[in-house]
Amino acid sequence: MAILFNQETQVFTLQTKNSAYQMKVADYGVLLHLYYGKRIDDCDLSYLIQRTDRGFCGNPYEMQTDRTFSLDYFPQEYSCFGIGDYRTDCVKIINANGSCAVDYRYHSYRIEEGKYSLQGLPAFYGDKTQGETLVIEMEDKNTGMKLELLYGILSEADMITRAARIINDSTETIHVMRAMSMCLDFPNDQLDWVHFYGKHTMEREFQRSRLIHGRQSICSERGTSSHQHNPFVILCDPMTSEDWGECYGFGLVYSGSFLAEAEVDQFHQPRLVMGISPEEFNWQLKPGESFLTPEAAMVYSEEGFTGISHKFHYAITNHLLRGEWKDKRRPILINNWEATYFDFNRDKLLEIARAAKNVNIEMLVLDDGWFGKRDSDFSGLGDWIVNEKKLGGTLKALAEDINAMGLKFGLWFEPEMISEDSNLYREHPDWALRIPGRPGNVARSQFVLDFSRPEVVDGIQEMMFKILDEVNIEYVKWDFNRSISNYFSSGLPVERQGEIGYRYMLGLYRFLENLITRYPYILLEGCSGGGGRFDLGMLYYSPQIWCSDDTDAIERLKIQYGTSFAYPVSTVGSHVSASPNHQTRRRTPLETRGTVAMAGSFGYELDLSQMTEEEQDIIRHQVEEYKQYYDLIHNGKYYRLSSPYEDCRATAWAFVSEDKKECLFCAVMTKLQANPDAVIIKLKGLEPKQRYRMGDKVYTGEALMYGGYLLPIPEEEYQSWRVYFRMEE
């Protein structure tokens, strides 16, 4: 069993393949955290709790004259506001009498087969052969409020998941002001804090710093997980490297505003909490109602950042991604956006399609501009009616013509948005999130639809599904091109306006679930100005996400490097674009653009019809090469071999098959030198004593891993290499 409970010691132990988590029911039902780390068996770690009188740390009333028991320094499983713990907390409730306190104490537990699911929310999954669930029931005897702490154990994945359900069993209405998904207390502050920040067109940049006294956090208050901060953090030993050292990875399975906060207290004890952003959050909970938090996922590794990445990659691939596209080979596509933007017609689209077919690309995706009065950013969103004049006929006819060439057909939507210049806005202005009496603010000249209202979701869904029912569409790009502000819903009373953000996400998730259920054959790709909503929540519905609107190959080295810490390569939408690049104006070789884009779900975003015969030959070769290595890239283990932040000459990575028989090594030279130094990259993940062939050359695994591979002297700026090694039988 993965879940053990010692009745005598009142200690819970949760075990995965290589990790363990332990907590204890202490005096008067206080639930204390004991341990999270390398797997331990049959050991009570209660002795790690030090009891002593600490000045200005209050004591529960029940302790009377015993001043050695304080919530202000004891490690806790789920900290409560207002009862003597002054550190960052998990739950804050305003009671009917105006007081702001809740005191949850242990009541009971139950163990269930299989990993729990969350109604209306994305979550990791596992059947009874793969997972187990612990539910700890807590209660506040003063108010009757109850709490369920959910723990999911995915043993093979080395993952423990957390969520909480707040239940109002009182007779009064209360307000939940803060509801975190998890809390984790550590015994000392000798830890580094790693997070992934950014901006539009430069997402998930790696940053590492020491934990300091006080609170440090990353958050989004933008209504989405955001370009600015990804809901994934790592705490690690200061000496942790790619391949060595203890570290802990935490990801929130949620796509809205979030908070990840670490606080080092007066006794050098760090606490990490993670969950919904409490800003603009106020959930009214009537008697008999409950509130469910999103899920947080945790993994531990003593094998450095690579260990964290491999565990998250495995869990996402096997326990989060769903549907037939989870394992099915995804088509290599051409998207027309950077080729045409809004300026296209039927002839131009067919011209691109013919050129794509000529180089063996498998799908044409029609991006923005095919509907309503949509020839620019300023109009049309919300009017999901085909512009037949622009397309020179029906969308169905266009799709049929493209299918007749042997290509699949995909389509762009932005269902969550509305233009002020649209028929939908003129008919339903209240469907937009907009504060009465205020003009509001626009981004990309558009407003956000109020997905907290079921009738709005249903209205957009009806229009979208009508098109999908009539046209043979096998791929949908779901875009979201602004952050959310102007929080006000005409569908909610005054006292519930603080619920909009969370209700919005529930509406979005319902829409996405309906979409993939009704059209299981459609490959859904998420997008939010590229990678602005690249998170575990969206991956539950879309197996791949547009990694970034920045298609520059050299910029993508950093973007894809940061993304890889949590997210597997199969989830990364990555395209070859034109040179000079449309975002940076940088010129890079076509081969290099291909090398970088192959570290993802591969495609193109340029005008193939304008390319030379030589360039088309290169693309044709890239397409066939990607098909050849598809299983290795999507299903192999991913290794970061050098950092674009630390290694100024070259950035390198590799894919190694599970059986270690194959390896695809990739490198990009990012800086030229006169009279250059040798650049040697050490590979990882091979069998040391086995021999690996590359063309007519043979190397041992230990030679490649300990000696390294010598990169050739580059012949042009930003030259790249893709080198395939296969173990000799």
C-alpha angles and dihedrals in degrees: 000000000000093000121060129180123189107206093197098051095029089228124148118205121191116194134193127178093280107005141059136203124197137188137166139215100231134183115331093001098297107155110222129191115231111172149352121180144068113015117275128183130216097344128131110216095187088116088075090072108093115207116202139131108269120189118250091006106120126219133224110263092242090066090067107180094001104104095174095085115074134158088209094075107014115102109249138194098220116006121214129212121238103023104090105288105113096183126098106298142209104220134031121179132181108213127214091262092055096255118135108216141100127181112197116193131180117275109161146320141223134194121216132191115249128016116295122252127214119231110240094357134093116250142159112270137211133165125227091279092053108034149022135203132219118195116191114194117212131181142191104223092196096060106015091242114150134201133198117203110203121205120184120194120202099180102186090047092049088230132138118190129201136200136153135216118203112204124194105214091158127100094242136074113250135185123232107212098172131020117170123191096221146004127199125183121199126201098231140016100236090120139114123225116223122188140158118237133170149124138251107309092013109062134166100016112181118247128173128186140154120267110253133196112279128029128318122178149167119216147157123220091172098099090253136066083258142205089265101064130009118219092240127093138171129212113197146163111275089243095050115127135175093284107023141045141048119293140161125214124203127188130178116220093216137098103204136075110321145175131215109181133177122192127187108204133208091277095053092256116141122213124193122198126179133183147086115352107257091213110109089359119131117147119192110216117193124198111290094019127114137202123215122204123215118261126267120202125208134191132178126207136177089190097078128243092326089061092051091048095048092050093050092044091052094046094047093047096046105027109027111032113078143183135043093306091060091085103006118104108259120226123255104242142196116214117200098211102100090033096058112354104195094334105093142109136187095278093052093049092050090048090055090045093053091049090049092051090050091061094041098253109158108210141033116210117200108212132195122335106050098107143060118339092332113144095123142012091275104074151018106048109137094028098099094181120124116253096225093177091060094043093046091236140355125334088235091058092049091050091049092052091050091046089051088060089057095258130124118232128229134182139208123231134175099193098167096060139077133192119221086225096063137102090237092058092047089052098039112020089159090065089077122083101249132142113238113251093017125097091223126211129274132209121196082002092288143108129221120249117236101251090172085081115076093210091058092050091047093049095053091041091055092054093046096046091050089062094044090050093053102040131055096243115164100175134040125195106205109202133189114185109184143033122258123255136141092070107201129121123196086204095066132064121242095264092055101049089104089066097064099096095052094040088051090058092047088053092049093049091049090052092049093047091051090049098052092041094052095041107030091161093062117098104223117205119190122219136172109176080318110302103005093115100033100143145125092261094061092043089063087069105024118043092206135031132200099259098209142334085236104094095174107126095219094047088048091062089073095037094051092041092058092041092055094065091078109005128067121237092248090067095053116098104210130173142188108237137187127285123260086044117240094229103040104015087229119150116223131168116265090236091057092049086053094048092054095043091051088069087081145021095321131231148125135257108186141083104281091182090067096052125106123246090254091053091047090053090053091050092047089054092047091052093051092044092052091050089050093052097034097110092045093050097043100036105027126090115271120224127191103216100179136008123241086213098054107023106066097184105049141006116209140178138166143207117218123188119239091250090048091234096118135043131180110197119196130186137171122201105221101178131041123212135192110239087006129217117240114267112212121180121196114219125218140208099035130128104261098214097041125096120237124201124213109180107303093342127090126201133176118239091242091051091055094043101040102025097031139210119290113225115221119248104270119247096199141019115285094007116175138197134209111194123184121205125187127189113245114240 
